[in-house]
Amino acid sequence: MFRQYGDHLYTKGDHTAAVDQYIKTIGKLEPSYVIRKYLDSQHIDQLTTYLQALHKHGLATEDHTTLLLNCYTKQGKPEKLKEFIMTRDREVDFDVEIAIKVCRQASSEDALMLAKKHGLHDWYLKIQIEDKENYKEALDYISCLEFEETTNTGLIVLHTSQAEANMKRYGNVLIQNAPEESTEFLKKLCTEYRPSNKPLVDVSMLDGSTAPSVDRASPEDFIHLFLNNSERLVEFLEHLV
């Protein structure tokens, strides 16, 4: 009945009222039935309204997210796009990586905020280095990462390298464009690494409940980065010795 009444209003040209009826069919009616009616650029406001409702019901696909973010971009409403992607209460469910991909094309700053908020380190660094060429900012971000990230899946415990892995991935371009800062970071990474945003001594060390652990990467994994910079290589090796 809601679909039929929506079709009636749509035929009469009352597209906004028709969307209100179509929204009531979410969960019953295939979304593509409605979306096809509003793909015309003249109906972008109504399409946006329907797609927003689809996400609030948790029934949006990756394609729906892409379409909604593109609608915000075409409408020239960056504040709406930012409000959508930065929602904190998770009332709106969406695929974060898809949102980052779309935002990366429209606004790299929004893509960076989204990647940082959700801890998607690879996306954050990819945008900073490849799109914005902010090499020092990327290095600062890597220096705040844990040496190794532990994830408990319930069946097994996974240990994923963070600072070390990202330096292996981006070390070459960072050494070329920020040689001094990169060398200093590698000195720490290969001797006694600790994230730069963590205190040197925490409470558990003071009360003796936790013995201090030392994380260090293997220098051999990074020496090749200095092949075109012998001065920095000597500095790095002297520090290790």
Summary of the structure (lengths in Angstrom):
residues: 241
radius of gyration: 24.8
end to end distance: 79.0
largest distance: 81.5
contacts: 662
relative contact order: 0.06
helix: 64%
strand: 6%
